[in-house]
Every structure is written in structure tokens, then in C-alpha cells.
Amino acid sequence: MRLPHPFHSLLADQQPSQKNRPGNFELFALLKIILKNPKRDQSWLQKHTETDLGLCLGRLEEARLIRVHEQPLTGGPTAPTYSITPAGVRELALFMFPAARR
């Protein structure tokens, strides 16, 4: 019996009418970028991905895989910034290394 992905509800197979919604690879690619570059704003992230960030960031935040920092960093961007949560790191690791699931 095949086990469902831990975020099956978040990453459920998309219906043809939902073609504009981001898929697994887009979501996890964005998680990986945020992990390597914490506390970057949306304009910086957009320069480093071709994904529609509005949809991806919203879905990742709803699943509590990323955290939004509303307060600007000292001398940093004035827009909200993003960082990955421990749950996001765990899900990214399980996506990248499925054999580690035990």
C-alpha cells in the first residue's frame, strides 16, 4: 500500500481547471530558495524564480511551512520578508529524500 504524501491536501493532484495553481516542484523549489536565502522580500524572490509567488507564498504560509516577517530589518527591505519554519525544513527534506521517511 502506498502512503500519501504528508501534505497531500496541500499538494493534491490538481484538476484541469486549476492549471494556474503551483505544483509540488514549484512549491518545494521556492522552499529551497527561502531556506538558502532567509529574510528576503518578494521582489528579491521573484528575481530568482519563474513561479507565480502570490499563489506559492500563500499556500506555503497557510500550510505553516514559511513565516512572514512584517517588521523590516534594520537597513533591510521595507517589504515583508520570508523564512522557512522547522516544519518547512522537515517537509523539504522528506520531499528531497523520500527514503528518510521512517
Order of alpha helices (4+ residues) and beta strands (2+ residues): alpha-beta-alpha-alpha-beta-beta-alpha
